[in-house]
Amino acid sequence: MNKLESKVVTATKWSALTEIASKLISPIAGMILARLLTPEAYGAVATTTIIISFAELFTDAGFQKYIIQHDFTDDDDRNKSINVAFWTNLVMSLIIWGIIIAFRYPIASLVGSPGLETAIVVACAAIPIAAFSSIQSAIYKRNLNFRIPFIVRMIGLGVTFFITIPLAFWLRSYWALIISNLIQGLVAAIVFTFYSDWKPSLYYSFRRLKEMFGFCFLITLRSILVWVDKYLDIFLVSNKFNQHTLGLYKTSISRPNNILKTVFNPVNSILLPTLSKLQNDIPQLIVAMLKTQKYLGVIIIPIGFIIFLYSEPIVLIFWGRQWLESAPLIGIWGLIHTFSLLINHFCANVIVAIKKPITLVIISSIFTITLIPTVLISSNYGFKILFIACSLLRVLLIILHLTAIYILTRLTPFKILGNILPELIGCGIMTGITYLLSSYCNTTILQLASMIMCMALYCGFLFTIKSERTIILYLWQYSIKAVMERLRGRK
């Protein structure tokens, strides 16, 4: 095993451990919060999220990806660039927060939430707080060092469980979530800065900022378009419908995302840093991309199908009956987002790694031009039709990413899709069995039994194929080994 492979394996272990620990605690906290807080509370937080996420596009301005991806000449060059990124990020965040404070009333009206002005101002304090941790986080990712991010995540989970839940029980409002988010941001900023080898110094260079501008501008432009793609429908829902509907709509997107990212995040955290180190060897980069996609697909594809096929019992068990009307939406988004993660995210990371960010801008521009009329038209028929239309439109993004990656690397869509074909066939068998059993499984317990049986059939089918059997056994052995090493306290 070479040095890069060793660092990737170590980073994956820490990243995976973070997600495992997170998902042991987060579902419990989520189940409790879903019963303490109403969809209206989540709708109010969704409103502040729109504003914060848009503001952070300009404060980060692509600096994170620049630090992760750029090939610096030496440590001095790296440290000076990081300083410029840090101070630019911090100053921009303070300016933007000041603008939000000054124009809080028109901003609240713009996002369809008059009366939430104070909540918006307080929640947006997260913008300058994040400026202290975002650059530090990029340094850890560049170095494939995920031990400190693991510590930050664990402390954040403690905040969720021991602060957010008591606040939700006491306040029964969106303030519990807002206060919790601010505390988590402060914790991340303090821990990242305390443990980091790099500390900000009083250095700044407009010349260096100008050198960074080309790459960062394209990344920021693409991020703005992605933000429009991600939040335009939510923005419209907040203006055309009430907070209850907005809460249902937002959670229908976020909850399957959280489930899928349990598996995806450990890989996603190291994907760009790893591919960036292979940017000068395109064939080897493609091999690494396909291998990672294959191993991830074995796990994530059946999860997406399970969310789609069994959304109703999943909602009843984890979040309660008050969220039941969101079950069909969660199922649709879970399936669509599975393919988005496996194709769009992998292709986008390859494109950034080989320094072609303009391609992502073009993709996002085409999608945005298509999304706007889709949102405007479908919203006239109710929020469920809007949700379904916007979810299905993500297929266009998949086609655009597959086309772009072929033009840039000659990697064909057939090879990318063929890479996960056995998993798709296995899930097709699983889907057929589910529909055959649907008329008999009329209780939650029977539906859970059906789910377990379908997963067993999926694994059984893959075991009949030698290459897939090898992957499953490797993943099983790797998981057991990683857990045992952590239990023994090894690094």
C-alpha positions, 0 to 999 in steps of 0.5 A: 500500500502506497502513502496516498492509499494509506492516508485514504484508508486512515481518513476513511476510517475516521470519516466512517467512524464519525458517521457511524457515531452520528447515526447512532445518536442523530436518529434518536434525537431526531425522533424526539425532536419530531415529536416535540416540534411541529412542521411549522417550527421546521418551516421557520428554520428552513426560512433562515437556512435559505438566507444563511446558505445564500450568504455563505456562498459569498463569504466562502467564495470557493476558498475551501475548494481552492485550498483543497485542490490547489497545488502549492509550491511550498508551505509558505505559499500555502500559508499565505494563501490560507491567510488571504482566504481566512481574512477575506472570508471573515470580513465578508461574513461580517459585512453580509451579517451587517446588511442582513441586520439593516435590511431584516424587515424586507428580507423577512418579507422577501422569503415569505416570513414576516414576523421572523425578523429577530429570528433571522438576525440571530440565526445569521450570526452563524455566518461570521461564526462559520468563517472561523471554521470553514478554512480550518476545515478545508486544511484538515480535508486537504491533509486527509486528517479527519480525527479533529473533524470527528471530535467536532462532530461528536461534540456537536452531537452532544449539543444536539442531544443534551441542549437542543432536546431540553430546549425543544421540550421547554420552548416548543418552538424554532428557537431551540433549533436556532440556538443549537445551531449557533452553539454547534458553530461556536464549538466547531470554530473553537475546536478547529482553531485550538487543534490546528497547526495553522493559525491566522497571522496579520498577512494579506495580499491583494495580488494573491487574492487576484491570483485566487480569484479566477478559480474561486469566481467560477466555483462561487458562480457555480455555487450560486447556480446550485443554490438557486437549483436547491432553494428556488422551490423552497423559496417559492413554497415559503411565499405561496404556502404556509409554514406547515407546508414549508416544514413538510416540504423541507423535511421531505428533502432533508430526511432521506438526505440524512439517511443516505449521507450516513454512508455517503459522507465518509467517502464524500469527505475524502473524494475531492482531496484524493482525486485532486492528488491524481489530477495529472494522471487522468486514467488513474483518476478514473479508475479511482472514481469508478472503484469508489463509486462501485463500493459505495453503490453496493450499499447506497443503492439498496438504501435508496430503493428501501426509502422509496418502497417503504417510506410510510413505515419509515416515517411512522417509526422515526418521526411519528404520524404527524409527518405521515403526509410527507411519506410519498415525497420522502420516497421519491426524493430518496430514490432520485437523490441516490442516483444524484449522489452516485453520478452527479457528485462523483462527476462534479468532483472529477471535474473540479479535480482536473481544474475545469470548474467552468464546466460545472457553471455551464451544467448549473446554468442549463439546469437553472434555465430549465428549473425556473419555468418548471417551478413556476408552472408546477407550483400552481398545482400544489406543493406535492406536484411541485415536489414531484416535478422538481425531483424528476427534473434532477434526471436532467442533471444526471444526463448533463453530468454524464455528458460533461464527464464523457467530453472531458475524460472520454469516460462513457455513460455506459461504463459509469452506469454499467459499473453499478448494473448488478446493484440495479438488477438486484434492486429491481428484483427487490422492487418486484418482490415488494409489490408482490407482497404489498397486498399481504403486508398491511401492518408496520411489523409485516412491512418491516419483515418484508423489508428485511426479506427484500434486503436478504434477496438483494444480498443473495443475488449479489452473492451469485456474482463473484466480483460482487461477492468479493466486494461485499465480503471485503466491506464486511471484513473492513467494517469489522476490522475498523470497529475493532481497531477503534475499540482497542484505541488504535489510531 
